[in-house]
Amino acid sequence: MIPVPVVVARNTRSVVARASLSLILLFPVLAHAGTTIYKYQDAEGRILLTDDPRLGREMTLLKRFRFSYEHPRSGGRAPRLDELRARIRKYSPLIENVARRYGLDPDLIHAVILAESAYRPHAKSPKGAMGLMQLMPQTARRLGVDDPWDPEQNVRGGAAYLRWLLDRYDGDLELAVAAYNAGEGAVDRYGQSIPPYRETITYVNKVKEFMSKGMVAFLD
């Protein structure tokens, strides 16, 4: 579940074109930053995505791409892939435990953290949101989070808020994520639909992509 070198079928132009299109669909939030992406296809036609060129010894390199995910909402640069992997490894056990506690998909928590702070526990947004899951001060108080800078409290608070939002909107992931970004008041004002704010629409799509396209593991 990591964006890496990509292999496409090599038989015809149309196959290569389809593979190129599939790459765009797979990685809509990727731009360019320092990692080379290899796309290979094995003898049975299976596509392999890898950042390790050694895995392609018996395959043909067809295309080379460079990528990065977008900057986190809290501001600052997007970390290098090796930095991001180290952060994910560090916080994954905490995220798994909290996800079980609140009955959440751990990938949802990973996706929110990646979008919000890129796993930086001391991230602070210009609006004052804090920590891994970017809790606003009033939200932290409401959730009983005494120290938003403590990763365990922050993730627990953010997960509790996501759980509450999912229950409020009958399990509708899009509405819950939209409310996490814009507030449940905004979602309710627009008839329990995603508010027509560019930031919120982009945020919902980003979190969904991080969950569905394997953008949250980065560990293979």
Kinemage of the C-alpha trace (Angstrom):
@kinemage 1
@onewidth
@group {chain A} dominant
@subgroup {mainchain}
@vectorlist {calphas} color= white
{ca met a 1} P 0.000 0.000 0.000
{ca ile a 2} L 2.665 2.451 -1.016
{ca pro a 3} L 2.906 4.504 -4.188
{ca val a 4} L 6.044 3.288 -5.871
{ca pro a 5} L 7.561 2.461 -9.221
{ca val a 6} L 4.860 1.406 -11.572
{ca val a 7} L 4.791 -1.142 -14.391
{ca val a 8} L 2.428 -1.196 -17.295
{ca ala a 9} L 1.733 -3.689 -20.026
{ca arg a 10} L 4.145 -3.211 -22.889
{ca asn a 11} L 2.397 -4.822 -25.842
{ca thr a 12} L 0.596 -1.944 -27.531
{ca arg a 13} L 0.215 1.782 -27.370
{ca ser a 14} L -3.358 1.420 -26.186
{ca val a 15} L -2.297 -0.764 -23.277
{ca val a 16} L 0.368 1.720 -22.273
{ca ala a 17} L -2.135 4.543 -22.572
{ca arg a 18} L -4.599 2.680 -20.371
{ca ala a 19} L -1.889 1.991 -17.834
{ca ser a 20} L -0.868 5.642 -17.816
{ca leu a 21} L -4.474 6.609 -17.241
{ca ser a 22} L -4.777 4.056 -14.457
{ca leu a 23} L -1.763 5.595 -12.763
{ca ile a 24} L -3.419 9.000 -12.835
{ca leu a 25} L -6.554 7.502 -11.306
{ca leu a 26} L -4.576 5.617 -8.695
{ca phe a 27} L -2.554 8.610 -7.587
{ca pro a 28} L -4.741 11.699 -8.049
{ca val a 29} L -3.157 13.496 -5.116
{ca leu a 30} L 0.422 12.877 -6.155
{ca ala a 31} L 2.570 15.537 -7.760
{ca his a 32} L 6.326 15.375 -7.866
{ca ala a 33} L 8.911 15.176 -5.116
{ca gly a 34} L 12.017 13.080 -4.810
{ca thr a 35} L 10.954 9.469 -5.149
{ca thr a 36} L 11.195 7.493 -8.392
{ca ile a 37} L 8.178 5.324 -9.165
{ca tyr a 38} L 8.679 2.183 -11.254
{ca lys a 39} L 5.846 0.433 -12.990
{ca tyr a 40} L 6.506 -3.167 -14.025
{ca gln a 41} L 4.490 -5.995 -15.480
{ca asp a 42} L 5.405 -9.612 -14.887
{ca ala a 43} L 5.119 -12.516 -17.318
{ca glu a 44} L 1.547 -13.188 -16.216
{ca gly a 45} L 0.479 -9.623 -16.871
{ca arg a 46} L 0.277 -8.544 -13.231
{ca ile a 47} L 1.223 -4.934 -12.535
{ca leu a 48} L 3.784 -4.250 -9.841
{ca leu a 49} L 4.225 -0.918 -8.080
{ca thr a 50} L 7.545 -0.608 -6.278
{ca asp a 51} L 10.145 1.948 -5.245
{ca asp a 52} L 12.902 -0.685 -5.322
{ca pro a 53} L 14.414 -1.004 -8.829
{ca arg a 54} L 16.001 -4.313 -7.803
{ca leu a 55} L 12.556 -5.896 -7.852
{ca gly a 56} L 12.485 -5.331 -11.575
{ca arg a 57} L 15.567 -7.357 -12.470
{ca glu a 58} L 13.553 -9.798 -14.523
{ca met a 59} L 11.069 -7.238 -15.758
{ca thr a 60} L 11.199 -4.295 -18.128
{ca leu a 61} L 11.022 -0.741 -16.851
{ca leu a 62} L 8.396 0.968 -18.961
{ca lys a 63} L 7.735 4.282 -17.255
{ca arg a 64} L 9.319 6.343 -14.528
{ca phe a 65} L 7.390 8.828 -12.420
{ca arg a 66} L 8.161 11.126 -9.518
{ca phe a 67} L 5.587 11.919 -6.908
{ca ser a 68} L 4.601 13.453 -3.625
{ca tyr a 69} L 1.367 13.750 -1.676
{ca glu a 70} L 0.041 17.192 -0.906
{ca his a 71} L 1.145 19.383 1.985
{ca pro a 72} L -0.754 18.756 5.229
{ca arg a 73} L -3.519 21.170 6.210
{ca ser a 74} L -1.531 22.247 9.235
{ca gly a 75} L 1.035 23.803 6.919
{ca gly a 76} L 4.690 23.121 6.314
{ca arg a 77} L 6.324 20.907 3.752
{ca ala a 78} L 5.358 17.342 3.022
{ca pro a 79} L 7.965 15.023 4.561
{ca arg a 80} L 10.213 12.752 2.548
{ca leu a 81} L 8.829 9.256 2.101
{ca asp a 82} L 11.374 7.732 4.473
{ca glu a 83} L 10.441 10.290 7.139
{ca leu a 84} L 6.762 9.577 6.633
{ca arg a 85} L 7.306 5.834 6.881
{ca ala a 86} L 9.147 6.274 10.182
{ca arg a 87} L 6.328 8.401 11.579
{ca ile a 88} L 3.675 5.909 10.496
{ca arg a 89} L 5.564 3.034 12.084
{ca lys a 90} L 5.849 5.009 15.285
{ca tyr a 91} L 2.157 5.834 15.593
{ca ser a 92} L 0.526 2.784 13.971
{ca pro a 93} L 0.246 0.770 17.226
{ca leu a 94} L -1.478 3.707 18.917
{ca ile a 95} L -3.816 4.171 15.952
{ca glu a 96} L -4.693 0.466 15.862
{ca asn a 97} L -5.531 0.460 19.581
{ca val a 98} L -7.640 3.600 19.383
{ca ala a 99} L -9.435 2.335 16.267
{ca arg a 100} L -10.440 -0.843 18.101
{ca arg a 101} L -11.610 1.159 21.089
{ca tyr a 102} L -13.938 3.310 19.007
{ca gly a 103} L -14.917 0.759 16.370
{ca leu a 104} L -13.272 2.671 13.536
{ca asp a 105} L -11.407 1.613 10.428
{ca pro a 106} L -7.765 2.380 11.311
{ca asp a 107} L -7.275 3.543 7.725
{ca leu a 108} L -9.734 6.359 8.408
{ca ile a 109} L -7.628 7.601 11.318
{ca his a 110} L -4.463 7.236 9.253
{ca ala a 111} L -6.063 9.147 6.371
{ca val a 112} L -7.184 12.017 8.593
{ca ile a 113} L -3.772 12.264 10.247
{ca leu a 114} L -1.970 12.188 6.890
{ca ala a 115} L -4.252 14.900 5.523
{ca glu a 116} L -4.171 17.020 8.667
{ca ser a 117} L -0.599 16.918 9.950
{ca ala a 118} L 1.441 14.305 8.049
{ca tyr a 119} L 1.966 12.626 11.432
{ca arg a 120} L 3.629 15.625 13.094
{ca pro a 121} L 2.567 15.599 16.783
{ca his a 122} L 3.466 19.266 17.288
{ca ala a 123} L 1.802 20.575 14.124
{ca lys a 124} L -0.230 23.744 14.610
{ca ser a 125} L -2.363 25.320 11.928
{ca pro a 126} L -2.762 29.076 11.392
{ca lys a 127} L -6.262 28.698 12.872
{ca gly a 128} L -4.917 27.111 16.054
{ca ala a 129} L -5.676 23.422 15.401
{ca met a 130} L -3.224 21.219 17.264
{ca gly a 131} L -1.418 17.932 17.024
{ca leu a 132} L -1.692 14.824 14.905
{ca met a 133} L -5.431 15.100 14.276
{ca gln a 134} L -5.494 18.914 14.412
{ca leu a 135} L -7.967 19.423 17.226
{ca met a 136} L -9.258 22.931 17.739
{ca pro a 137} L -9.049 24.109 21.387
{ca gln a 138} L -12.808 24.058 21.901
{ca thr a 139} L -13.102 20.617 20.302
{ca ala a 140} L -10.307 19.285 22.508
{ca arg a 141} L -12.063 20.590 25.626
{ca arg a 142} L -15.361 19.117 24.483
{ca leu a 143} L -13.698 15.715 24.026
{ca gly a 144} L -11.949 15.793 27.398
{ca val a 145} L -8.481 16.176 25.899
{ca asp a 146} L -6.349 17.871 28.545
{ca asp a 147} L -3.159 17.987 26.498
{ca pro a 148} L -3.725 18.175 22.722
{ca trp a 149} L 0.033 17.910 22.179
{ca asp a 150} L 0.134 14.458 23.726
{ca pro a 151} L -0.178 12.015 20.790
{ca glu a 152} L -2.235 9.476 22.723
{ca gln a 153} L -4.743 12.058 23.939
{ca asn a 154} L -4.868 13.740 20.545
{ca val a 155} L -5.546 10.559 18.585
{ca arg a 156} L -8.048 9.377 21.173
{ca gly a 157} L -9.872 12.710 20.983
{ca gly a 158} L -9.873 12.797 17.203
{ca ala a 159} L -11.113 9.208 17.008
{ca ala a 160} L -13.855 9.915 19.545
{ca tyr a 161} L -14.960 12.869 17.433
{ca leu a 162} L -14.993 10.766 14.252
{ca arg a 163} L -17.019 8.080 16.033
{ca trp a 164} L -19.508 10.686 17.244
{ca leu a 165} L -19.809 12.170 13.764
{ca leu a 166} L -20.318 8.779 12.116
{ca asp a 167} L -23.075 7.987 14.609
{ca arg a 168} L -24.645 11.406 14.086
{ca tyr a 169} L -24.762 10.915 10.304
{ca asp a 170} L -25.818 7.253 10.364
{ca gly a 171} L -22.436 5.946 9.278
{ca asp a 172} L -22.114 8.281 6.290
{ca leu a 173} L -18.340 8.577 5.930
{ca glu a 174} L -18.431 11.581 3.597
{ca leu a 175} L -20.618 13.622 5.933
{ca ala a 176} L -18.545 12.649 8.957
{ca val a 177} L -15.317 13.677 7.242
{ca ala a 178} L -16.892 16.884 5.954
{ca ala a 179} L -18.028 17.720 9.490
{ca tyr a 180} L -14.558 16.951 10.842
{ca asn a 181} L -13.257 19.591 8.465
{ca ala a 182} L -15.995 22.227 8.502
{ca gly a 183} L -17.933 21.407 11.673
{ca glu a 184} L -21.229 19.611 12.074
{ca gly a 185} L -23.009 22.949 12.114
{ca ala a 186} L -21.962 23.626 8.526
{ca val a 187} L -23.082 20.161 7.404
{ca asp a 188} L -26.440 20.633 9.091
{ca arg a 189} L -26.920 24.111 7.619
{ca tyr a 190} L -26.689 22.606 4.149
{ca gly a 191} L -29.322 19.982 4.815
{ca gln a 192} L -26.908 17.322 6.047
{ca ser a 193} L -24.847 17.427 2.888
{ca ile a 194} L -21.235 18.297 2.182
{ca pro a 195} L -20.937 22.093 2.457
{ca pro a 196} L -20.088 23.728 -0.881
{ca tyr a 197} L -16.713 24.902 0.372
{ca arg a 198} L -13.790 24.172 -1.901
{ca glu a 199} L -11.574 23.270 1.043
{ca thr a 200} L -14.104 20.827 2.485
{ca ile a 201} L -14.865 19.158 -0.838
{ca thr a 202} L -11.131 18.750 -1.495
{ca tyr a 203} L -10.596 17.446 2.032
{ca val a 204} L -13.326 14.812 1.762
{ca asn a 205} L -11.982 13.603 -1.570
{ca lys a 206} L -8.434 13.522 -0.212
{ca val a 207} L -9.339 11.437 2.835
{ca lys a 208} L -11.346 9.023 0.697
{ca glu a 209} L -8.453 8.648 -1.731
{ca phe a 210} L -5.973 8.078 1.086
{ca met a 211} L -8.226 5.308 2.377
{ca ser a 212} L -9.150 3.643 -0.906
{ca lys a 213} L -5.911 3.926 -2.876
{ca gly a 214} L -3.536 2.692 -0.217
{ca met a 215} L -2.058 6.078 0.576
{ca val a 216} L -1.927 5.516 4.314
{ca ala a 217} L 0.312 2.472 4.775
{ca phe a 218} L 3.535 3.402 2.969
{ca leu a 219} L 5.205 0.576 4.825
{ca asp a 220} L 5.919 -2.180 2.294
